[in-house]
Every structure is written in C-alpha cells, then in structure tokens.
Amino acid sequence: MDQAVVDLLYEAKLLKEIPRSGYQYLGAGRESVAEHSFMVTFIAHVMSRIEPAVDALKLLRMCLLHDLPEARIGDLNSVQKKYLAADETKAISHMSRRLPFGGEMRSLLAEFRAQTSLEARLAHDADQLALLIDLKSLQDVGYTSPGQWIEHVAPRMKTETGERLAQGILETDWNHWWLQDL
C-alpha cells in the first residue's frame, strides 16, 4: 500500500475534529469542517443535476477537496484572517507532493480558488449555500444573529443556479420538508 495515500486518509479524517470557527462569532450553531464538506458536496451533487452540462465528477471532487488544507492550517474565519495569513498553497503542495494524484488535487484546488470554470463557480456557490442553509435553519428556530450574516452571504452567489437555490432557501422554513405531510 502506498504510505502517502494512507497518510492522506488520516489527514482527511482530522477534518471531523476541526470546528468551523465562525460559529463562535455567530453565538449559535456548530459544525466540523468535515460536516461542512459533506453538505457542500451534497449541494454540488444537486447542482450537477440542475446543470447537466457541468462536469459533475469534477465539481464533486472540487467540493470534496475544497477545505482539505484546513487539516493543516485550521479553519480561519474572517476576523482571524485580518491578523493571520495561512499559506494554503504551501499546505496543498505539502499534502499532495507524494501522492500519485497530487497534481490533480493541486489543479482542482487552484481552479476552485481562481473561479475560472463553471464547476469552480458552482463549487463556490455550494460552499456559500451550505452556510446559508445553516444560518436560515438557526434563524427559523429563533436565533436572531444569523439574520445579520444572511444579508452578506446570500448576495455572494456567482451562478444563476446558486441564486435560485439561495432564494428558495430564504423563502422556505427549515422544517417545511417534513411538516408538509402532517
């Protein structure tokens, strides 16, 4: 077995233990980086069904990998980024250098950061939609602070599909999916 691949699996597992740091400032909610990555990837899967021309596998890979560098650099929120500069490129380089598919990882993550393709823009939107659905869910159960964040997150969409999904999320109560059958 290739030791570099096994090491990567252990590194990815670490994302289950790293909390998303922005929730501290929100005052409500919690989520690990791995939980966030699952939701982003699931949203991307849905988007790939809405946008049949997109390279679904590329989109899903991009979303699955988008926060993997946080296993090395942590999850820096917007306040922390005012004072700290993480070298994500260096983290990606180090984590992928011994992998037989390391070049593909570096390429996908560079494309995600540069937003140069439809897949990258959909991946960006999936990332923002995962946050938006958390914020809206918290607001729907009575927390008021998410409203301040929603007004900044919703306009970040880069695709029509992202905009339509964001609008649908904002217009739908978090529990509508099961209450409609009562």
Helices and strands as residue ranges (DSSP letters): H 3-13, G 14-16, H 23-26, H 33-50, H 56-65, H 70-73, G 80-82, H 88-96, H 102-114, H 118-140, H 146-153, G 154-156, H 160-171, H 176-179
